[in-house]
Amino acid sequence: MVRWIGKLGTALSILCSVRQGGVLSPSLSAIYVNDLISSLRQCGYGENIGNLFISCVVYANDIVLLLM
């Protein structure tokens, strides 16, 4: 679920995922994340920080979306 300004959105079921510790899991995850980043860039959602445009911050398996 998403929390926005102190309010929680609707819980979503996870219907598919990659296996924890699977040999292909890092590659499959990277493919998904790269597509997500490309889609965000094309939509123009994100923040300008100086001359840098940032739509999301990705670290390991955590993703922070910056949408304005």
Secondary structure, DSSP 8 states (H G I E B T S, - for coil): --EETTEE-----------TT-SSHHHHHHHHHHHHHHHHHHHT-SEEETTEEESEEEETTEEEE---
